[in-house]
Amino acid sequence: MLMIAACSKEAGEQATKLPEATNDRPNIVFVLVDDLRWDELGASGHPYVKTPNIDRIASEGAYFTNAFTTTPLCSPARATFLTGLYPHTSGITDNLARNEQSHRLETFPKMLNQSGYDTAFIGKWHMGNDDSPRPGFNTWAVMKGQGEAIDPEFNIDGKRQQFQGYVTDILTDMALDFVKQSGDAPFLLYLSHKALHPNVTQRDDGSITDHEHFAAIGGVADDLRSVLKGGWKPEMPLADAVMLAAPLATAVTVPSAATVATSVAPEAQVNVPPPITAPPASFATALSA
């Protein structure tokens, strides 16, 4: 999910006071949220999720209801947001550790920085596992690879630092600190959240090494491991693991959306799909494509 907000002097006076832009150049806040469904917002009509600040951006700005991604994969999509290029042009074509190429990208923050903007990248870069500062940012606060949800480590302008707490709270505090400390120059804040992505670790070859990725397909890691009887290994790519689990439709039951909705908001009346008993074969095919 993507939000872009250009904060003018007038907009700042209506909400939190922001440093004034100079020469009529707006301050820019770019927020990227990982793995957030299009309908998990109040503005999109979700029956119980409350997102008043995002809803305000939708009502007072432009809300695109018919937009689609050309590259539904993490690293290539991130490169496209920053460059405006298709993956075959940017060189970031997959989730492999294309560290060197991501240092060479011509990004819009780099161009704004060259034009006098104070620029910051805060959060999840994930074009490779290299967390070192990229060109074009005065402020750099980035996690290595996928990052950690709890007590994450950051590269802060070239020096690693451990933080205590939940990653979304930490990123939000960093973003607010940057905005409050901005000087006379107009600023660009690129805030790239880790949430809602599962807490996994990814190798340089793109494979997932932690068993937690089973939680992403229903939270049944323990059941799957016992049913697979040694056929699954922690280093197995997710697509292979799903293919291995696909024949187990009668053995493993994934919690239905109704169960989840009830646990979150018992009073909510939600239309939900029937329970899913196993990942469809098409899901595994898409993952391995």
N, C-alpha and C positions, 0 to 999 in steps of 0.2 A: 504494500500500500504506500502511496506516495502523496505527500502534501508539499506544496510550494506556497510560501507566503512572502509577499513583498511588503515590508513594513514602512510606510511613509510616516512623516511627522504627525499627520492628522490621525492615522490609525494608532500610533503610539499614545497619543493623548487620550484615546478612548479606553485604553487598557493599561498595561504596565508601561511605565515610562521607559522609552528606549533612547539611546544616544541619537542625536539628530544626524541625518544624512547631510552631506555637503554637495553643493552644486546641483541640487535636485536629483542626485543619484540615490536610489532607495537602498535601505538596508534589506538584506535578503536572508530569509531563514528557510532552509531546505531540509525537510524531515523525511527520512526513509524508515519504514517499519517493515520488519522481516516476517514473512509468513502470515500476514494479517489478511483474512478473507475480505472480499469486497463488501460483503453484507454484514460484517461484524462492527457496524457503526450505527449510532442513532440516526444519522442522516440518511442511511440506506434502509431504515425501517426495521432494525433489529428489535425484537420484542422485549429484551431486558438489558442489553448492554448499554451503558450510559457513557456517551462521549461528547459532553457539551462543548468543549473547546474545538474539537474537530468539526462538530456540527456548525459552529459559528463560522469557521473558515469556509465550509460548504455554502452557507447561506449568504455570506457577505462577499464571497469570491466566485470562482468558476468551479463547478462540480461536474466532472466528466462521467456520465453514466453509461457511455458506450465506447469505452477504451479497452484495448486488449494489448497484451504483451506479445512481441514477436519472438522473444527468447525467454521462456519460463525456466531459467536456470540461474543460480545465484551470481557467480562471478561475471559471466557475460552481461547480465542485466545491469549489474553495478557499473561496468565499464560504459555501457550505453547511456546510463543516466548522466555520467560525468562528461562524456565526449559527444553524444549525439550520433554516434556511429554504430552501424551493425557490427556484430562480433567478427565477421570475416574481414572487416576493415580495421577494427581496433586491435585485433590480434588476441583478444581474450575470448576464446571460443569454447572454453569448458572450465571445470573446477580444478584443473591441474594448477600446480604452483607456478604460475607465470609471473614470478616476482619481478624479473628484469623488465619485461614488457610493460608492467604496470607503472614502473618508474618513468617510462618514456611517453606515456599518454599525454596528449594535448587536451587538457580539461578546461571546462568553463571557469572553475575557480582559479586556475592558473592565469587565465586571460584577465579575469577581474583583478587578481593580485597585481598583475603587471600594469593595470590601469589605476592603481592606488587604493584598492580595497584591502581592508584588514580581513584575512580569511582564516577560517578554522575548520578542521575536520575532526569530529569527535565521534568515536564509536567503532563500528565494525567495517573494516576495509575489505577484507576477504577477497583479494585477488592475489592468491598465494598466501603463504604463511609468514612472509616477511612483514614485520610491523614497523620497519624503519620509516622515517618521514619521507613523504613524496613531495616533488616540486610544486610550488604554488600555494603553500599553506604557511602562514605565520604561526599558527597554533596547531599542534598535532597531538592528539590523545587517542591512541588506537590500540586495540587488542590484537594479539597474534591469531591469525586464522579465524576460526569460528568464535573464539573468545569463550569466556566462562560466565555462567549466569550468577554464580555466587562467589564473592571475594575475587573478582577478576584482577588480572595484571595488565597494566597499560604501558605503552611506550609514550612517555610524555616528552615531546620535543627531543627524542633521542636517548632518554634515560628511562629505564623500566621502574615502575612503581606499583606496589600492591595496594589494593583498596579493599575495604571491608564493606560488605552489604550486598544488596541486590543490584544487578547491573543497570536496570532501567532507572532506578533512583540515582545511581552514581552518574550516569550519562546526563540525566536531567540537571543535576547540580552543576556539572561541568559546563553545560550549555548556558545556564543562567549566569554563572560566573563570567564566562566570556562576554556575554551581552552587556553585563553591568560594568565590566572593566574596559569596554571599547572606548577609544578616544575620539578624536575629531574626524577621522576618516570614516567613510561608509564601510559597513561590514557585510561579509557573507558568512553565515554559520551553516555548515553542512553536518547535520545531526543524523547519524546512521545507527539506528537501534539494533540490538541483537534479538530482543524479543519480537515475535513469539517463537522463534526458531528453537527446536529441541537442543538440549545441551550435549552436543557431540563433538568429537575431535576428528579432523580430516587430515590425512596424510598428503604429502606433496603429489602423489600419483592420483589423488582424487578419491581414494577409498576411505571409508569410514571405519575407524578402529574401535569405537566404543559400543558396547552392547546396548547402550541407551537408545540407539536409533530404533530398536523395536518398539519403544514407547510411541514413536511417531505413527505406527500403524496399529495402534489400539491399546497400548499399555499392557501387553500380555507377554513381556519378555520371559518371565519365569515359566509360564505355561508352554511357550514355544520351545524353550530350551529343553524341557523335559520330554516333549513330544518328539522333537527332532532326534533325540537319542544320539547325540554326538555328531550329527551331520552338519551342524552349524558351528562355525568358529568365529571368535570375536573380530578377526581381521577380514571377514567375508564382506564384499561389497553389498550394499543394501539391496540392489536389484537381484543378486543371486540368492540372498536370504529370503526375499519375498517369493521367488520362484520355488524355492525349497519348501516354503510354508504353504503354498497355494493348494496342494492336494489335501490339506488338513481341515477342510471346511467343517467336517463333522466333529473334529476333535477340539477346536478352539473357537470360543465365542467372544467376539469383540463387543465391549459395552456399546449399547446403542446411543444415538443422539438423545433419545428420550431420557435415558438414565442420567446422562451428563447434565441435561437441562434441568432435571428435577433436583439434582444435587446442588446446582448453582442457585436456582430460583424456583422453589417448589410451587409458588403461587402463579408462575408464568404459564399461560396457555400457548403452547408452541406446536406448530405443525412440524413433525419430524419424520424422516424416512424410516423404513423398517430396519431392524438390527442387521448388521453386517457380520457374516460368519467367517469370512476370510477375504483377503485382498484379491480382487479380480485379476485374471491373467493379463488383461490389458494394462493394468497398473504396472506390473513387473516389466512388460514390454516397453512401456513408456520410459521407465527408469533406466532401462539398459540401452535405450536408443541414443 
